[in-house]
Amino acid sequence: MKAFLVRHGETTWNAIGKIQGKSDTPLSALGKQQAKQIAKMLYAKKIGAIYSSPLRRAIDTAKEIAKPHGLGIIVKSELREIDYGMFEGMTFSFIEKNHAKLWEERRKNKYHFKPRGGESFEEMDKKRVKPFVQEMKKLHQKDSIIIVAHSGTNRLIMGALTNLPVSEKVNIWQPNECIYSVECDSKKCSFYYQCIGKKEKIPGTLNVKDMEFWGKNFK
């Protein structure tokens, strides 16, 4: 199986630093342009199916990608973003000022931490992501597929494909303008990423520690 993992384009909340999670926010003008550019990067690929999160920022991105392939979009509820509960709609600066201790607790225990009214990455992984990955591996053993989802969802998909340690998979980062390609055989999966405006395909994954670097180089 080969999978192209796409994060939706920038949203109006991404642009101002608000946490989204399950909140159904629209693409920004930049996000719509990113969707078109990602579609150009993938138009020549031979694709067997395109899957999308049910949130409109993912669906609108997937629609652009699907156009040249003549494929419908298969919407999967398992692909929606993690529910951030009490933190949704807050900016990171607001959280650091008003909920610093709680956010630090999350930072130290990201996989297991469950915000009030939300879900943990552990719950999301076990209930939604791992079953979805197993289904894809059975359905698309010899296919290339596109999955359009979210940063949180895609990091867990990559973790499920390679059995990465919890501490590694929860810190994989995916900018809106970068695609991860995952190539799996019977023994292992290999990751590469490619970003808008960059011709090279780079082995490995970006980490949250790379945020400052990619922010300067990809935007």
Phi and psi in degrees as GROMACS dihedral restraints (atoms count N, CA, C in turn):
[ dihedral_restraints ]
;  ai    aj    ak    al  type     phi  dphi    fc
    3     4     5     6     1  -124.3    20    10
    4     5     6     7     1   132.0    20    10
    6     7     8     9     1  -128.1    20    10
    7     8     9    10     1   138.1    20    10
    9    10    11    12     1  -104.0    20    10
   10    11    12    13     1   115.4    20    10
   12    13    14    15     1   -97.6    20    10
   13    14    15    16     1   115.2    20    10
   15    16    17    18     1  -111.3    20    10
   16    17    18    19     1   132.1    20    10
   18    19    20    21     1   -91.4    20    10
   19    20    21    22     1   142.3    20    10
   21    22    23    24     1   -53.2    20    10
   22    23    24    25     1   158.7    20    10
   24    25    26    27     1   -65.4    20    10
   25    26    27    28     1   169.0    20    10
   27    28    29    30     1   -56.0    20    10
   28    29    30    31     1   141.7    20    10
   30    31    32    33     1  -107.8    20    10
   31    32    33    34     1   172.8    20    10
   33    34    35    36     1   -63.6    20    10
   34    35    36    37     1   -30.9    20    10
   36    37    38    39     1   -79.4    20    10
   37    38    39    40     1   -36.9    20    10
   39    40    41    42     1   -55.2    20    10
   40    41    42    43     1   -41.8    20    10
   42    43    44    45     1   -63.4    20    10
   43    44    45    46     1   -26.7    20    10
   45    46    47    48     1  -112.9    20    10
   46    47    48    49     1    10.5    20    10
   48    49    50    51     1    77.0    20    10
   49    50    51    52     1    26.1    20    10
   51    52    53    54     1   -90.5    20    10
   52    53    54    55     1   143.7    20    10
   54    55    56    57     1   -77.5    20    10
   55    56    57    58     1   133.3    20    10
   57    58    59    60     1  -103.9    20    10
   58    59    60    61     1   -59.8    20    10
   60    61    62    63     1    60.5    20    10
   61    62    63    64     1  -127.1    20    10
   63    64    65    66     1   -79.5    20    10
   64    65    66    67     1    -8.2    20    10
   66    67    68    69     1   -60.0    20    10
   67    68    69    70     1   136.3    20    10
   69    70    71    72     1   -96.4    20    10
   70    71    72    73     1    77.7    20    10
   72    73    74    75     1   -92.8    20    10
   73    74    75    76     1   150.7    20    10
   75    76    77    78     1   -86.6    20    10
   76    77    78    79     1   162.4    20    10
   78    79    80    81     1   -67.7    20    10
   79    80    81    82     1   145.2    20    10
   81    82    83    84     1   -80.7    20    10
   82    83    84    85     1   176.6    20    10
   84    85    86    87     1   -59.8    20    10
   85    86    87    88     1   -41.7    20    10
   87    88    89    90     1   -64.1    20    10
   88    89    90    91     1   -40.5    20    10
   90    91    92    93     1   -61.9    20    10
   91    92    93    94     1   -38.0    20    10
   93    94    95    96     1   -65.4    20    10
   94    95    96    97     1   -38.6    20    10
   96    97    98    99     1   -67.9    20    10
   97    98    99   100     1   -40.3    20    10
   99   100   101   102     1   -60.7    20    10
  100   101   102   103     1   -40.2    20    10
  102   103   104   105     1   -60.5    20    10
  103   104   105   106     1   -42.1    20    10
  105   106   107   108     1   -64.9    20    10
  106   107   108   109     1   -39.9    20    10
  108   109   110   111     1   -69.8    20    10
  109   110   111   112     1   -39.7    20    10
  111   112   113   114     1   -62.9    20    10
  112   113   114   115     1   -40.0    20    10
  114   115   116   117     1   -59.4    20    10
  115   116   117   118     1   -40.2    20    10
  117   118   119   120     1   -65.0    20    10
  118   119   120   121     1   -35.7    20    10
  120   121   122   123     1   -67.5    20    10
  121   122   123   124     1   -25.4    20    10
  123   124   125   126     1  -109.0    20    10
  124   125   126   127     1    -2.9    20    10
  126   127   128   129     1   -65.0    20    10
  127   128   129   130     1   -29.6    20    10
  129   130   131   132     1   -87.2    20    10
  130   131   132   133     1    -3.9    20    10
  132   133   134   135     1   -77.6    20    10
  133   134   135   136     1   144.2    20    10
  135   136   137   138     1   -85.9    20    10
  136   137   138   139     1   111.3    20    10
  138   139   140   141     1  -115.3    20    10
  139   140   141   142     1   134.4    20    10
  141   142   143   144     1   -89.8    20    10
  142   143   144   145     1   -28.7    20    10
  144   145   146   147     1  -163.7    20    10
  145   146   147   148     1   152.8    20    10
  147   148   149   150     1  -124.6    20    10
  148   149   150   151     1   121.8    20    10
  150   151   152   153     1  -110.0    20    10
  151   152   153   154     1   146.8    20    10
  153   154   155   156     1  -141.2    20    10
  154   155   156   157     1   148.8    20    10
  156   157   158   159     1   -62.1    20    10
  157   158   159   160     1   153.6    20    10
  159   160   161   162     1   -76.2    20    10
  160   161   162   163     1    -8.2    20    10
  162   163   164   165     1   -74.9    20    10
  163   164   165   166     1   141.1    20    10
  165   166   167   168     1   -64.5    20    10
  166   167   168   169     1   -27.7    20    10
  168   169   170   171     1   -64.1    20    10
  169   170   171   172     1   -33.0    20    10
  171   172   173   174     1   -78.4    20    10
  172   173   174   175     1   -44.6    20    10
  174   175   176   177     1   -60.9    20    10
  175   176   177   178     1   -43.6    20    10
  177   178   179   180     1   -65.2    20    10
  178   179   180   181     1   -34.7    20    10
  180   181   182   183     1   -67.9    20    10
  181   182   183   184     1   -44.3    20    10
  183   184   185   186     1   -63.2    20    10
  184   185   186   187     1   -35.8    20    10
  186   187   188   189     1   -61.5    20    10
  187   188   189   190     1   -41.3    20    10
  189   190   191   192     1   -63.8    20    10
  190   191   192   193     1   -42.6    20    10
  192   193   194   195     1   -67.2    20    10
  193   194   195   196     1   -35.7    20    10
  195   196   197   198     1   -73.3    20    10
  196   197   198   199     1   -25.6    20    10
  198   199   200   201     1   -49.9    20    10
  199   200   201   202     1   -54.3    20    10
  201   202   203   204     1   -73.0    20    10
  202   203   204   205     1   -11.8    20    10
  204   205   206   207     1   -94.9    20    10
  205   206   207   208     1   -12.1    20    10
  207   208   209   210     1    63.6    20    10
  208   209   210   211     1    30.3    20    10
  210   211   212   213     1  -112.3    20    10
  211   212   213   214     1   149.3    20    10
  213   214   215   216     1   -80.6    20    10
  214   215   216   217     1   164.7    20    10
  216   217   218   219     1   -98.4    20    10
  217   218   219   220     1   130.4    20    10
  219   220   221   222     1   -96.5    20    10
  220   221   222   223     1   111.3    20    10
  222   223   224   225     1   -87.9    20    10
  223   224   225   226     1   127.4    20    10
  225   226   227   228     1  -123.3    20    10
  226   227   228   229     1   121.1    20    10
  228   229   230   231     1   -63.0    20    10
  229   230   231   232     1   -24.8    20    10
  231   232   233   234     1   -62.4    20    10
  232   233   234   235     1   -20.3    20    10
  234   235   236   237     1   -91.0    20    10
  235   236   237   238     1    -1.2    20    10
  237   238   239   240     1   -64.1    20    10
  238   239   240   241     1   159.2    20    10
  240   241   242   243     1   -71.1    20    10
  241   242   243   244     1   161.2    20    10
  243   244   245   246     1   -59.1    20    10
  244   245   246   247     1   146.4    20    10
  246   247   248   249     1   -86.3    20    10
  247   248   249   250     1   110.6    20    10
  249   250   251   252     1   -83.9    20    10
  250   251   252   253     1     1.5    20    10
  252   253   254   255     1    54.9    20    10
  253   254   255   256     1  -125.5    20    10
  255   256   257   258     1   -58.1    20    10
  256   257   258   259     1   -23.0    20    10
  258   259   260   261     1   -83.7    20    10
  259   260   261   262     1   -13.0    20    10
  261   262   263   264     1   -65.8    20    10
  262   263   264   265     1   134.1    20    10
  264   265   266   267     1    89.0    20    10
  265   266   267   268     1    -7.9    20    10
  267   268   269   270     1   -90.4    20    10
  268   269   270   271     1   149.2    20    10
  270   271   272   273     1   -86.6    20    10
  271   272   273   274     1   158.8    20    10
  273   274   275   276     1   -63.5    20    10
  274   275   276   277     1   -36.8    20    10
  276   277   278   279     1   -65.5    20    10
  277   278   279   280     1   -37.2    20    10
  279   280   281   282     1   -65.3    20    10
  280   281   282   283     1   -42.2    20    10
  282   283   284   285     1   -64.5    20    10
  283   284   285   286     1   -44.4    20    10
  285   286   287   288     1   -61.0    20    10
  286   287   288   289     1   -31.3    20    10
  288   289   290   291     1   -83.5    20    10
  289   290   291   292     1   -37.8    20    10
  291   292   293   294     1  -108.7    20    10
  292   293   294   295     1   -19.5    20    10
  294   295   296   297     1  -136.5    20    10
  295   296   297   298     1    40.2    20    10
  297   298   299   300     1   -60.2    20    10
  298   299   300   301     1   -44.2    20    10
  300   301   302   303     1   -65.1    20    10
  301   302   303   304     1   -41.1    20    10
  303   304   305   306     1   -67.7    20    10
  304   305   306   307     1   -40.2    20    10
  306   307   308   309     1   -68.4    20    10
  307   308   309   310     1   -34.8    20    10
  309   310   311   312     1   -66.9    20    10
  310   311   312   313     1   -36.8    20    10
  312   313   314   315     1   -61.0    20    10
  313   314   315   316     1   -42.3    20    10
  315   316   317   318     1   -64.2    20    10
  316   317   318   319     1   -43.4    20    10
  318   319   320   321     1   -59.4    20    10
  319   320   321   322     1   -37.5    20    10
  321   322   323   324     1   -78.9    20    10
  322   323   324   325     1   -22.8    20    10
  324   325   326   327     1  -138.0    20    10
  325   326   327   328     1    51.5    20    10
  327   328   329   330     1   -59.5    20    10
  328   329   330   331     1   -38.8    20    10
  330   331   332   333     1   -69.2    20    10
  331   332   333   334     1   -39.5    20    10
  333   334   335   336     1   -95.7    20    10
  334   335   336   337     1   -16.9    20    10
  336   337   338   339     1   -65.2    20    10
  337   338   339   340     1   133.6    20    10
  339   340   341   342     1  -124.0    20    10
  340   341   342   343     1   112.5    20    10
  342   343   344   345     1   -71.3    20    10
  343   344   345   346     1   156.2    20    10
  345   346   347   348     1   -58.3    20    10
  346   347   348   349     1   124.7    20    10
  348   349   350   351     1    81.0    20    10
  349   350   351   352     1     3.0    20    10
  351   352   353   354     1  -119.5    20    10
  352   353   354   355     1  -152.8    20    10
  354   355   356   357     1  -136.2    20    10
  355   356   357   358     1   160.4    20    10
  357   358   359   360     1   -93.0    20    10
  358   359   360   361     1   161.2    20    10
  360   361   362   363     1   -61.5    20    10
  361   362   363   364     1   -33.8    20    10
  363   364   365   366     1   -61.3    20    10
  364   365   366   367     1   -46.4    20    10
  366   367   368   369     1   -62.1    20    10
  367   368   369   370     1   -46.4    20    10
  369   370   371   372     1   -60.6    20    10
  370   371   372   373     1   -43.0    20    10
  372   373   374   375     1   -62.4    20    10
  373   374   375   376     1   -51.1    20    10
  375   376   377   378     1   -73.3    20    10
  376   377   378   379     1   -39.1    20    10
  378   379   380   381     1   -85.7    20    10
  379   380   381   382     1   -31.0    20    10
  381   382   383   384     1  -120.6    20    10
  382   383   384   385     1   -52.7    20    10
  384   385   386   387     1   -73.2    20    10
  385   386   387   388     1   -49.9    20    10
  387   388   389   390     1   -61.4    20    10
  388   389   390   391     1   -42.7    20    10
  390   391   392   393     1   -61.8    20    10
  391   392   393   394     1   -37.8    20    10
  393   394   395   396     1   -63.9    20    10
  394   395   396   397     1   -45.4    20    10
  396   397   398   399     1   -61.4    20    10
  397   398   399   400     1   -42.6    20    10
  399   400   401   402     1   -63.0    20    10
  400   401   402   403     1   -39.1    20    10
  402   403   404   405     1   -63.2    20    10
  403   404   405   406     1   -43.1    20    10
  405   406   407   408     1   -64.9    20    10
  406   407   408   409     1   -40.4    20    10
  408   409   410   411     1   -64.4    20    10
  409   410   411   412     1   -31.9    20    10
  411   412   413   414     1   -77.7    20    10
  412   413   414   415     1   -40.9    20    10
  414   415   416   417     1   -77.6    20    10
  415   416   417   418     1   -30.3    20    10
  417   418   419   420     1  -128.2    20    10
  418   419   420   421     1    48.3    20    10
  420   421   422   423     1   -58.4    20    10
  421   422   423   424     1   -36.3    20    10
  423   424   425   426     1  -116.6    20    10
  424   425   426   427     1    11.3    20    10
  426   427   428   429     1  -102.4    20    10
  427   428   429   430     1   162.4    20    10
  429   430   431   432     1  -105.8    20    10
  430   431   432   433     1   132.3    20    10
  432   433   434   435     1  -129.0    20    10
  433   434   435   436     1   159.6    20    10
  435   436   437   438     1  -115.9    20    10
  436   437   438   439     1   133.0    20    10
  438   439   440   441     1  -119.9    20    10
  439   440   441   442     1   119.8    20    10
  441   442   443   444     1  -108.8    20    10
  442   443   444   445     1   112.5    20    10
  444   445   446   447     1  -146.7    20    10
  445   446   447   448     1  -130.0    20    10
  447   448   449   450     1  -135.8    20    10
  448   449   450   451     1   165.8    20    10
  450   451   452   453     1   -58.4    20    10
  451   452   453   454     1   -48.0    20    10
  453   454   455   456     1   -64.9    20    10
  454   455   456   457     1   -43.2    20    10
  456   457   458   459     1   -64.5    20    10
  457   458   459   460     1   -48.0    20    10
  459   460   461   462     1   -65.9    20    10
  460   461   462   463     1   -34.6    20    10
  462   463   464   465     1   -65.4    20    10
  463   464   465   466     1   -35.9    20    10
  465   466   467   468     1   -73.8    20    10
  466   467   468   469     1   -32.6    20    10
  468   469   470   471     1   -61.3    20    10
  469   470   471   472     1   -46.3    20    10
  471   472   473   474     1   -64.3    20    10
  472   473   474   475     1   -37.6    20    10
  474   475   476   477     1   -65.7    20    10
  475   476   477   478     1   -39.7    20    10
  477   478   479   480     1   -67.9    20    10
  478   479   480   481     1   -32.7    20    10
  480   481   482   483     1   -70.7    20    10
  481   482   483   484     1   -28.2    20    10
  483   484   485   486     1  -121.1    20    10
  484   485   486   487     1     3.5    20    10
  486   487   488   489     1    55.0    20    10
  487   488   489   490     1    41.5    20    10
  489   490   491   492     1   -63.7    20    10
  490   491   492   493     1   149.1    20    10
  492   493   494   495     1   -59.0    20    10
  493   494   495   496     1   149.7    20    10
  495   496   497   498     1   -52.6    20    10
  496   497   498   499     1   -44.6    20    10
  498   499   500   501     1   -63.0    20    10
  499   500   501   502     1   -24.9    20    10
  501   502   503   504     1   -87.4    20    10
  502   503   504   505     1   -47.4    20    10
  504   505   506   507     1   -67.9    20    10
  505   506   507   508     1   -33.3    20    10
  507   508   509   510     1   -73.1    20    10
  508   509   510   511     1   -11.4    20    10
  510   511   512   513     1  -108.8    20    10
  511   512   513   514     1     9.4    20    10
  513   514   515   516     1   -67.7    20    10
  514   515   516   517     1   137.8    20    10
  516   517   518   519     1  -119.8    20    10
  517   518   519   520     1   144.8    20    10
  519   520   521   522     1  -135.3    20    10
  520   521   522   523     1   107.4    20    10
  522   523   524   525     1   -62.9    20    10
  523   524   525   526     1   157.7    20    10
  525   526   527   528     1   -60.3    20    10
  526   527   528   529     1   -26.0    20    10
  528   529   530   531     1   -97.9    20    10
  529   530   531   532     1    12.2    20    10
  531   532   533   534     1  -121.2    20    10
  532   533   534   535     1   141.5    20    10
  534   535   536   537     1  -106.0    20    10
  535   536   537   538     1   136.7    20    10
  537   538   539   540     1   -98.9    20    10
  538   539   540   541     1   132.8    20    10
  540   541   542   543     1  -110.0    20    10
  541   542   543   544     1   137.1    20    10
  543   544   545   546     1  -123.3    20    10
  544   545   546   547     1   122.1    20    10
  546   547   548   549     1  -115.6    20    10
  547   548   549   550     1   120.1    20    10
  549   550   551   552     1  -119.7    20    10
  550   551   552   553     1   138.4    20    10
  552   553   554   555     1  -118.8    20    10
  553   554   555   556     1  -164.7    20    10
  555   556   557   558     1   -69.8    20    10
  556   557   558   559     1   -14.3    20    10
  558   559   560   561     1  -108.9    20    10
  559   560   561   562     1   -38.1    20    10
  561   562   563   564     1  -158.0    20    10
  562   563   564   565     1   170.0    20    10
  564   565   566   567     1  -120.0    20    10
  565   566   567   568     1   141.7    20    10
  567   568   569   570     1  -118.0    20    10
  568   569   570   571     1   142.5    20    10
  570   571   572   573     1  -111.6    20    10
  571   572   573   574     1   144.7    20    10
  573   574   575   576     1  -140.1    20    10
  574   575   576   577     1   153.7    20    10
  576   577   578   579     1  -132.4    20    10
  577   578   579   580     1   148.3    20    10
  579   580   581   582     1  -140.1    20    10
  580   581   582   583     1   139.4    20    10
  582   583   584   585     1  -119.9    20    10
  583   584   585   586     1   156.2    20    10
  585   586   587   588     1   -52.7    20    10
  586   587   588   589     1   131.1    20    10
  588   589   590   591     1    83.1    20    10
  589   590   591   592     1     0.2    20    10
  591   592   593   594     1  -117.9    20    10
  592   593   594   595     1   127.7    20    10
  594   595   596   597     1   -81.2    20    10
  595   596   597   598     1   -29.5    20    10
  597   598   599   600     1   -76.8    20    10
  598   599   600   601     1   146.1    20    10
  600   601   602   603     1  -105.5    20    10
  601   602   603   604     1   118.6    20    10
  603   604   605   606     1  -103.7    20    10
  604   605   606   607     1   129.4    20    10
  606   607   608   609     1   -65.9    20    10
  607   608   609   610     1   150.2    20    10
  609   610   611   612     1    95.2    20    10
  610   611   612   613     1  -165.3    20    10
  612   613   614   615     1  -131.5    20    10
  613   614   615   616     1   158.8    20    10
  615   616   617   618     1   -85.3    20    10
  616   617   618   619     1   148.7    20    10
  618   619   620   621     1  -112.6    20    10
  619   620   621   622     1   157.3    20    10
  621   622   623   624     1   -56.3    20    10
  622   623   624   625     1   -24.2    20    10
  624   625   626   627     1   -69.3    20    10
  625   626   627   628     1   -16.3    20    10
  627   628   629   630     1   -86.7    20    10
  628   629   630   631     1     2.5    20    10
  630   631   632   633     1   -57.3    20    10
  631   632   633   634     1   -43.2    20    10
  633   634   635   636     1   -65.1    20    10
  634   635   636   637     1   -40.4    20    10
  636   637   638   639     1   -62.7    20    10
  637   638   639   640     1   -52.2    20    10
  639   640   641   642     1   -70.3    20    10
  640   641   642   643     1   -27.4    20    10
  642   643   644   645     1   -62.3    20    10
  643   644   645   646     1   -35.2    20    10
  645   646   647   648     1   -80.7    20    10
  646   647   648   649     1   -30.2    20    10
  648   649   650   651     1   -98.8    20    10
  649   650   651   652     1   -21.7    20    10
  651   652   653   654     1  -109.5    20    10
  652   653   654   655     1   -15.9    20    10
